[in-house]
Amino acid sequence: MRIAIVGAGGVGGVIAGLLARAGGAQVVVVARGAHGEAIRRDGLRVEGPGGPFTVRVDVVEDPAAAGPADAALVAVKAWQVAEVAPRLAPVLGARGVAVPLQNGVEAADRLAAALGDERVAGGLVAVLAWIERPGVVRLAGGTPRLRVGERGSRGRSAPVLRGGGEGGSARLEALAAAMRGAGIAVDVVADVEAATWEKFLLVEPWGSVAAAARAPWGVVRSVPETRALHLAAMEELAAVARARGVGIAADAEARTLAFLDGVLPEATASMQRDLGAGRPSELDDQTGAVVRLAREARVPAPVHEHLYAALAPQERAARGRIPPFART
């Protein structure tokens, strides 16, 4: 199997490194700038709890030069998906499939708009990783855990399919097998939309509230007023999902909050880190997406409207849309 990794940041870099080290699949990486050049020159280095390793992978700057591949794992930032999507057509072989791994719930639709529904599956990933320096990515904690599924099927709680079965997918099972061979945990699920929204329920309220509070997660959850704001944001997002017909579980909010109560107190969300550092972030694809989708579903979302309004100046300054200002 030939797998293209589109975007070799923390997520894409770790997945590419693990796949290449295992040797069970051909791996090609789409990466640009100093990071891509360092990988091309020195190899891709992954540093993490299991010890560092370096692998050689094919590197291209243009996605069109990567194909054809059996699967393209799209690991760019959410706001880059619309730009890269039309350039992925040459990457996919006759039966190739693109799988988005972004934080958010709109990436698959953006890929499908450019590539066609039949060439896009749904996907999500749980991993803490980042670019340490050009050519080097750092993995914190365990290896990535992916959930993938064909779009369109729905179930109450996104049940895991073992070895195919009703709603199964031969192309996704083949991809999952190749990744499991590299030590990456992968489940093929029947309702990937519900699974994607349940992950969104985890990352978006956390990132939005923590960015507004400018505090790590341990502070957010320990200050009663801020914890209440986070809970209200979660409930608002869940209401939007259900109004749109997404089958998230009845206990999704409770399970998500219980998980977050076990997260390390110094933890921060990726959107929060980007905003705090003055970098372009996924604000429009996370907080802004909730506001847009709530309006479409005619669901009130005052918490997210206020969070978006509070964070928008930082995002616009990072993108050069307004003059920079001192961050206090």
C-alpha positions as a Markdown table, in Angstrom:
| # | Residue | x | y | z |
|---|---|---|---|---|
| 1 | Met | 0.0 | 0.0 | 0.0 |
| 2 | Arg | 1.2 | 3.5 | -0.9 |
| 3 | Ile | 0.2 | 6.2 | 1.6 |
| 4 | Ala | 0.6 | 9.9 | 1.1 |
| 5 | Ile | 0.9 | 12.1 | 4.2 |
| 6 | Val | -0.2 | 15.6 | 3.2 |
| 7 | Gly | 1.3 | 17.9 | 5.9 |
| 8 | Ala | 4.2 | 16.7 | 8.0 |
| 9 | Gly | 3.6 | 18.7 | 11.1 |
| 10 | Gly | 3.2 | 17.1 | 14.5 |
| 11 | Val | 0.4 | 14.7 | 13.5 |
| 12 | Gly | 1.5 | 14.0 | 10.0 |
| 13 | Gly | 5.2 | 13.7 | 10.8 |
| 14 | Val | 4.6 | 11.2 | 13.6 |
| 15 | Ile | 2.4 | 9.0 | 11.5 |
| 16 | Ala | 4.8 | 9.2 | 8.5 |
| 17 | Gly | 7.7 | 8.3 | 10.8 |
| 18 | Leu | 6.0 | 5.3 | 12.3 |
| 19 | Leu | 4.8 | 4.0 | 9.0 |
| 20 | Ala | 8.2 | 4.4 | 7.4 |
| 21 | Arg | 10.0 | 2.7 | 10.3 |
| 22 | Ala | 7.6 | -0.3 | 10.1 |
| 23 | Gly | 8.3 | -0.7 | 6.4 |
| 24 | Gly | 4.9 | -2.3 | 5.6 |
| 25 | Ala | 3.8 | 0.6 | 3.4 |
| 26 | Gln | 5.3 | 3.0 | 0.9 |
| 27 | Val | 5.3 | 6.5 | 2.4 |
| 28 | Val | 5.5 | 9.8 | 0.6 |
| 29 | Val | 5.3 | 13.1 | 2.5 |
| 30 | Val | 4.1 | 16.5 | 1.3 |
| 31 | Ala | 6.0 | 19.1 | 3.1 |
| 32 | Arg | 7.3 | 22.6 | 2.3 |
| 33 | Gly | 9.7 | 25.2 | 3.5 |
| 34 | Ala | 12.5 | 24.6 | 6.0 |
| 35 | His | 10.8 | 21.5 | 7.5 |
| 36 | Gly | 10.4 | 19.8 | 4.1 |
| 37 | Glu | 14.0 | 20.6 | 3.1 |
| 38 | Ala | 15.4 | 19.3 | 6.3 |
| 39 | Ile | 13.4 | 16.0 | 5.9 |
| 40 | Arg | 14.7 | 15.7 | 2.4 |
| 41 | Arg | 18.3 | 16.3 | 3.4 |
| 42 | Asp | 18.6 | 14.6 | 6.8 |
| 43 | Gly | 15.5 | 12.3 | 7.0 |
| 44 | Leu | 12.5 | 12.6 | 9.3 |
| 45 | Arg | 13.4 | 12.4 | 13.0 |
| 46 | Val | 10.7 | 11.5 | 15.6 |
| 47 | Glu | 11.5 | 12.1 | 19.2 |
| 48 | Gly | 9.3 | 10.7 | 22.0 |
| 49 | Pro | 8.9 | 8.3 | 24.9 |
| 50 | Gly | 10.1 | 5.3 | 23.0 |
| 51 | Gly | 13.4 | 7.0 | 22.1 |
| 52 | Pro | 14.3 | 8.9 | 18.9 |
| 53 | Phe | 14.5 | 7.4 | 15.5 |
| 54 | Thr | 15.2 | 8.8 | 12.0 |
| 55 | Val | 13.7 | 7.5 | 8.7 |
| 56 | Arg | 14.1 | 8.3 | 5.1 |
| 57 | Val | 10.9 | 9.1 | 3.2 |
| 58 | Asp | 10.1 | 10.5 | -0.2 |
| 59 | Val | 9.3 | 14.2 | 0.1 |
| 60 | Val | 7.5 | 16.5 | -2.4 |
| 61 | Glu | 6.3 | 20.1 | -2.1 |
| 62 | Asp | 3.4 | 19.8 | -4.5 |
| 63 | Pro | 0.7 | 17.1 | -3.7 |
| 64 | Ala | 0.3 | 16.4 | -7.4 |
| 65 | Ala | 3.9 | 15.0 | -7.4 |
| 66 | Ala | 3.1 | 12.5 | -4.6 |
| 67 | Gly | 0.7 | 10.2 | -6.3 |
| 68 | Pro | -0.8 | 8.0 | -7.2 |
| 69 | Ala | -1.5 | 6.6 | -3.7 |
| 70 | Asp | -4.0 | 4.2 | -2.2 |
| 71 | Ala | -4.7 | 6.7 | 0.6 |
| 72 | Ala | -4.0 | 10.3 | 1.4 |
| 73 | Leu | -4.0 | 11.3 | 5.1 |
| 74 | Val | -4.6 | 15.0 | 5.1 |
| 75 | Ala | -2.9 | 16.4 | 8.1 |
| 76 | Val | -2.6 | 20.1 | 7.3 |
| 77 | Lys | -4.4 | 22.7 | 9.5 |
| 78 | Ala | -8.1 | 23.0 | 9.1 |
| 79 | Trp | -7.9 | 26.4 | 7.4 |
| 80 | Gln | -5.6 | 25.0 | 4.8 |
| 81 | Val | -7.9 | 22.1 | 3.6 |
| 82 | Ala | -9.9 | 24.2 | 1.1 |
| 83 | Glu | -6.7 | 25.4 | -0.5 |
| 84 | Val | -5.0 | 21.9 | -0.7 |
| 85 | Ala | -8.1 | 19.9 | -1.6 |
| 86 | Pro | -8.2 | 20.5 | -5.4 |
| 87 | Arg | -4.5 | 19.6 | -5.7 |
| 88 | Leu | -5.1 | 16.1 | -4.2 |
| 89 | Ala | -6.9 | 14.6 | -7.3 |
| 90 | Pro | -3.7 | 13.4 | -8.9 |
| 91 | Val | -2.6 | 11.8 | -5.6 |
| 92 | Leu | -5.5 | 9.3 | -5.4 |
| 93 | Gly | -5.4 | 6.2 | -7.6 |
| 94 | Ala | -8.4 | 4.6 | -9.1 |
| 95 | Arg | -9.6 | 3.5 | -5.7 |
| 96 | Gly | -7.7 | 5.9 | -3.6 |
| 97 | Val | -9.3 | 7.7 | -0.6 |
| 98 | Ala | -8.6 | 10.9 | 1.2 |
| 99 | Val | -9.0 | 10.9 | 5.0 |
| 100 | Pro | -9.0 | 14.2 | 6.9 |
| 101 | Leu | -7.4 | 14.4 | 10.3 |
| 102 | Gln | -8.2 | 18.0 | 11.3 |
| 103 | Asn | -9.7 | 19.4 | 14.5 |
| 104 | Gly | -13.2 | 20.4 | 13.4 |
| 105 | Val | -16.2 | 19.0 | 11.6 |
| 106 | Glu | -16.0 | 20.6 | 8.1 |
| 107 | Ala | -12.8 | 19.2 | 6.5 |
| 108 | Ala | -14.4 | 16.1 | 4.9 |
| 109 | Asp | -17.1 | 18.2 | 3.2 |
| 110 | Arg | -14.4 | 20.6 | 1.9 |
| 111 | Leu | -12.4 | 17.6 | 0.5 |
| 112 | Ala | -15.6 | 16.1 | -1.0 |
| 113 | Ala | -16.5 | 19.4 | -2.7 |
| 114 | Ala | -13.2 | 19.2 | -4.6 |
| 115 | Leu | -12.7 | 15.5 | -5.0 |
| 116 | Gly | -16.2 | 14.0 | -5.0 |
| 117 | Asp | -18.0 | 12.1 | -2.2 |
| 118 | Glu | -16.8 | 8.7 | -3.2 |
| 119 | Arg | -13.1 | 9.7 | -2.8 |
| 120 | Val | -13.4 | 11.0 | 0.7 |
| 121 | Ala | -13.8 | 9.2 | 4.0 |
| 122 | Gly | -14.1 | 10.6 | 7.5 |
| 123 | Gly | -11.4 | 10.6 | 10.1 |
| 124 | Leu | -10.1 | 11.9 | 13.3 |
| 125 | Val | -6.9 | 11.4 | 15.4 |
| 126 | Ala | -5.9 | 11.7 | 19.0 |
| 127 | Val | -2.3 | 12.5 | 19.5 |
| 128 | Leu | -0.1 | 15.2 | 21.1 |
| 129 | Ala | 2.7 | 16.0 | 18.8 |
| 130 | Trp | 4.4 | 19.1 | 17.3 |
| 131 | Ile | 7.4 | 20.2 | 15.2 |
| 132 | Glu | 10.4 | 20.6 | 17.5 |
| 133 | Arg | 12.6 | 22.1 | 14.8 |
| 134 | Pro | 12.9 | 21.6 | 11.0 |
| 135 | Gly | 13.0 | 17.9 | 10.2 |
| 136 | Val | 12.2 | 16.9 | 13.8 |
| 137 | Val | 8.7 | 16.1 | 15.3 |
| 138 | Arg | 8.1 | 15.3 | 18.9 |
| 139 | Leu | 5.6 | 12.8 | 20.2 |
| 140 | Ala | 4.3 | 13.3 | 23.8 |
| 141 | Gly | 2.5 | 10.4 | 25.4 |
| 142 | Gly | 1.3 | 7.4 | 23.5 |
| 143 | Thr | 1.2 | 6.7 | 19.7 |
| 144 | Pro | -1.6 | 8.1 | 17.6 |
| 145 | Arg | -5.1 | 6.7 | 17.8 |
| 146 | Leu | -7.2 | 7.1 | 14.7 |
| 147 | Arg | -10.9 | 6.5 | 13.9 |
| 148 | Val | -11.9 | 6.3 | 10.3 |
| 149 | Gly | -15.2 | 5.5 | 8.6 |
| 150 | Glu | -17.1 | 5.9 | 5.4 |
| 151 | Arg | -19.3 | 9.0 | 5.3 |
| 152 | Gly | -23.1 | 8.8 | 5.3 |
| 153 | Ser | -23.8 | 5.9 | 7.7 |
| 154 | Arg | -25.1 | 6.7 | 11.1 |
| 155 | Gly | -25.4 | 4.9 | 14.4 |
| 156 | Arg | -26.2 | 6.0 | 17.9 |
| 157 | Ser | -22.7 | 5.8 | 19.4 |
| 158 | Ala | -20.3 | 5.2 | 16.5 |
| 159 | Pro | -19.8 | 1.5 | 17.2 |
| 160 | Val | -16.4 | 0.0 | 16.2 |
| 161 | Leu | -16.4 | -2.5 | 13.3 |
| 162 | Arg | -14.2 | -5.5 | 13.8 |
| 163 | Gly | -13.0 | -6.9 | 10.5 |
| 164 | Gly | -15.7 | -5.4 | 8.3 |
| 165 | Gly | -19.3 | -6.2 | 8.9 |
| 166 | Glu | -22.3 | -4.1 | 8.3 |
| 167 | Gly | -21.2 | -0.7 | 7.1 |
| 168 | Gly | -17.6 | -1.9 | 6.7 |
| 169 | Ser | -15.2 | -0.7 | 4.1 |
| 170 | Ala | -12.5 | -2.8 | 2.4 |
| 171 | Arg | -10.4 | 0.3 | 1.5 |
| 172 | Leu | -10.5 | 1.6 | 5.1 |
| 173 | Glu | -9.8 | -1.9 | 6.6 |
| 174 | Ala | -6.7 | -2.1 | 4.3 |
| 175 | Leu | -5.5 | 1.3 | 5.4 |
| 176 | Ala | -6.2 | 0.4 | 9.1 |
| 177 | Ala | -4.2 | -2.9 | 8.7 |
| 178 | Ala | -1.2 | -1.0 | 7.3 |
| 179 | Met | -1.3 | 1.5 | 10.1 |
| 180 | Arg | -1.8 | -1.1 | 12.8 |
| 181 | Gly | 1.3 | -2.8 | 11.5 |
| 182 | Ala | 3.2 | 0.3 | 12.4 |
| 183 | Gly | 1.9 | 0.3 | 15.9 |
| 184 | Ile | -0.8 | 2.9 | 15.3 |
| 185 | Ala | -4.2 | 2.2 | 16.9 |
| 186 | Val | -7.0 | 2.5 | 14.3 |
| 187 | Asp | -10.7 | 1.7 | 14.6 |
| 188 | Val | -13.0 | 1.7 | 11.6 |
| 189 | Val | -16.4 | 3.0 | 12.9 |
| 190 | Ala | -19.9 | 2.9 | 11.5 |
| 191 | Asp | -20.8 | 6.5 | 12.3 |
| 192 | Val | -17.7 | 8.6 | 11.7 |
| 193 | Glu | -19.7 | 11.9 | 11.8 |
| 194 | Ala | -20.8 | 11.2 | 15.4 |
| 195 | Ala | -17.2 | 10.3 | 16.3 |
| 196 | Thr | -15.9 | 13.5 | 14.7 |
| 197 | Trp | -18.4 | 15.7 | 16.6 |
| 198 | Glu | -17.6 | 13.9 | 19.8 |
| 199 | Lys | -13.9 | 14.8 | 19.4 |
| 200 | Phe | -15.0 | 18.3 | 18.5 |
| 201 | Leu | -16.9 | 18.4 | 21.8 |
| 202 | Leu | -13.5 | 17.7 | 23.5 |
| 203 | Val | -11.2 | 20.0 | 21.7 |
| 204 | Glu | -13.3 | 23.1 | 20.7 |
| 205 | Pro | -14.8 | 24.2 | 24.0 |
| 206 | Trp | -11.4 | 23.6 | 25.7 |
| 207 | Gly | -9.5 | 25.5 | 23.2 |
| 208 | Ser | -11.9 | 28.4 | 22.9 |
| 209 | Val | -12.4 | 28.9 | 26.7 |
| 210 | Ala | -8.8 | 28.4 | 27.6 |
| 211 | Ala | -7.6 | 30.8 | 24.9 |
| 212 | Ala | -10.1 | 33.4 | 26.2 |
| 213 | Ala | -8.9 | 32.8 | 29.7 |
| 214 | Arg | -5.2 | 32.7 | 28.7 |
| 215 | Ala | -4.7 | 29.9 | 31.2 |
| 216 | Pro | -3.8 | 26.2 | 31.1 |
| 217 | Trp | -6.4 | 23.6 | 31.5 |
| 218 | Gly | -5.9 | 23.0 | 35.2 |
| 219 | Val | -6.7 | 26.6 | 35.9 |
| 220 | Val | -9.8 | 26.6 | 33.6 |
| 221 | Arg | -11.3 | 23.6 | 35.3 |
| 222 | Ser | -10.5 | 24.8 | 38.9 |
| 223 | Val | -12.0 | 28.3 | 38.7 |
| 224 | Pro | -15.7 | 27.8 | 39.2 |
| 225 | Glu | -16.9 | 30.6 | 36.9 |
| 226 | Thr | -14.5 | 29.5 | 34.1 |
| 227 | Arg | -15.5 | 25.8 | 34.5 |
| 228 | Ala | -19.1 | 26.8 | 34.2 |
| 229 | Leu | -18.3 | 28.8 | 31.0 |
| 230 | His | -16.6 | 25.7 | 29.6 |
| 231 | Leu | -19.6 | 23.5 | 30.5 |
| 232 | Ala | -22.0 | 25.9 | 28.9 |
| 233 | Ala | -19.9 | 25.9 | 25.7 |
| 234 | Met | -19.9 | 22.1 | 25.6 |
| 235 | Glu | -23.7 | 22.0 | 26.1 |
| 236 | Glu | -24.1 | 24.6 | 23.3 |
| 237 | Leu | -22.0 | 22.6 | 20.9 |
| 238 | Ala | -23.8 | 19.4 | 21.7 |
| 239 | Ala | -27.1 | 21.1 | 21.0 |
| 240 | Val | -25.9 | 22.2 | 17.6 |
| 241 | Ala | -24.8 | 18.7 | 16.7 |
| 242 | Arg | -28.1 | 17.1 | 17.7 |
| 243 | Ala | -30.1 | 19.8 | 15.9 |
| 244 | Arg | -28.2 | 18.9 | 12.8 |
| 245 | Gly | -29.1 | 15.3 | 13.2 |
| 246 | Val | -25.7 | 14.0 | 14.3 |
| 247 | Gly | -26.0 | 11.0 | 16.5 |
| 248 | Ile | -23.7 | 11.8 | 19.4 |
| 249 | Ala | -24.2 | 9.7 | 22.5 |
| 250 | Ala | -26.6 | 10.9 | 25.2 |
| 251 | Asp | -23.7 | 10.9 | 27.7 |
| 252 | Ala | -21.2 | 12.5 | 25.4 |
| 253 | Glu | -20.9 | 15.7 | 27.5 |
| 254 | Ala | -20.5 | 13.8 | 30.8 |
| 255 | Arg | -17.9 | 11.4 | 29.3 |
| 256 | Thr | -15.9 | 14.3 | 27.8 |
| 257 | Leu | -15.9 | 16.3 | 31.0 |
| 258 | Ala | -14.8 | 13.2 | 33.0 |
| 259 | Phe | -11.9 | 12.7 | 30.5 |
| 260 | Leu | -10.9 | 16.3 | 30.8 |
| 261 | Asp | -10.8 | 16.2 | 34.6 |
| 262 | Gly | -8.0 | 13.6 | 34.2 |
| 263 | Val | -5.9 | 15.7 | 31.8 |
| 264 | Leu | -2.6 | 17.1 | 33.1 |
| 265 | Pro | -3.2 | 20.6 | 34.7 |
| 266 | Glu | -0.5 | 22.2 | 32.6 |
| 267 | Ala | -2.0 | 21.0 | 29.3 |
| 268 | Thr | -3.0 | 23.5 | 26.6 |
| 269 | Ala | -5.0 | 23.1 | 23.4 |
| 270 | Ser | -3.4 | 23.6 | 20.0 |
| 271 | Met | -5.7 | 26.5 | 19.0 |
| 272 | Gln | -4.9 | 28.2 | 22.3 |
| 273 | Arg | -1.1 | 27.8 | 21.7 |
| 274 | Asp | -1.3 | 29.2 | 18.2 |
| 275 | Leu | -3.3 | 32.3 | 19.4 |
| 276 | Gly | -1.1 | 32.9 | 22.3 |
| 277 | Ala | 2.0 | 32.8 | 20.1 |
| 278 | Gly | 0.5 | 35.2 | 17.6 |
| 279 | Arg | 0.2 | 32.5 | 14.8 |
| 280 | Pro | -2.7 | 31.9 | 12.5 |
| 281 | Ser | -5.0 | 29.4 | 14.3 |
| 282 | Glu | -8.1 | 27.3 | 13.7 |
| 283 | Leu | -10.4 | 29.8 | 15.3 |
| 284 | Asp | -12.6 | 30.1 | 12.3 |
| 285 | Asp | -12.8 | 26.3 | 11.9 |
| 286 | Gln | -13.5 | 25.7 | 15.6 |
| 287 | Thr | -15.2 | 28.5 | 17.5 |
| 288 | Gly | -16.3 | 30.2 | 14.2 |
| 289 | Ala | -17.7 | 26.9 | 12.9 |
| 290 | Val | -19.9 | 26.4 | 15.9 |
| 291 | Val | -21.3 | 29.9 | 15.4 |
| 292 | Arg | -21.9 | 29.3 | 11.6 |
| 293 | Leu | -23.5 | 25.9 | 12.1 |
| 294 | Ala | -25.6 | 27.0 | 14.9 |
| 295 | Arg | -27.1 | 29.8 | 12.8 |
| 296 | Glu | -27.8 | 27.3 | 10.0 |
| 297 | Ala | -29.6 | 25.0 | 12.5 |
| 298 | Arg | -31.3 | 28.0 | 14.1 |
| 299 | Val | -29.9 | 27.1 | 17.5 |
| 300 | Pro | -28.9 | 29.9 | 19.9 |
| 301 | Ala | -25.1 | 30.0 | 20.5 |
| 302 | Pro | -24.5 | 33.1 | 22.6 |
| 303 | Val | -21.5 | 31.6 | 24.5 |
| 304 | His | -19.7 | 30.9 | 21.2 |
| 305 | Glu | -20.6 | 34.2 | 19.7 |
| 306 | His | -19.0 | 36.0 | 22.7 |
| 307 | Leu | -15.9 | 33.7 | 22.6 |
| 308 | Tyr | -15.4 | 34.3 | 18.9 |
| 309 | Ala | -15.8 | 38.0 | 19.3 |
| 310 | Ala | -13.2 | 38.0 | 22.1 |
| 311 | Leu | -10.7 | 36.0 | 20.2 |
| 312 | Ala | -11.2 | 37.5 | 16.7 |
| 313 | Pro | -8.7 | 40.4 | 17.2 |
| 314 | Gln | -5.8 | 38.0 | 17.9 |
| 315 | Glu | -6.6 | 35.9 | 14.9 |
| 316 | Arg | -7.0 | 38.8 | 12.5 |
| 317 | Ala | -3.7 | 40.4 | 13.7 |
| 318 | Ala | -1.9 | 37.1 | 13.2 |
| 319 | Arg | -3.2 | 37.0 | 9.6 |
| 320 | Gly | -2.3 | 40.6 | 8.9 |
| 321 | Arg | -5.9 | 41.7 | 8.6 |
| 322 | Ile | -5.6 | 44.3 | 11.3 |
| 323 | Pro | -2.4 | 46.0 | 12.6 |
| 324 | Pro | -0.5 | 44.1 | 15.2 |
| 325 | Phe | -0.9 | 45.0 | 18.8 |
| 326 | Ala | 0.7 | 44.3 | 22.2 |
| 327 | Arg | -0.5 | 41.1 | 23.8 |
| 328 | Thr | -0.9 | 41.7 | 27.5 |
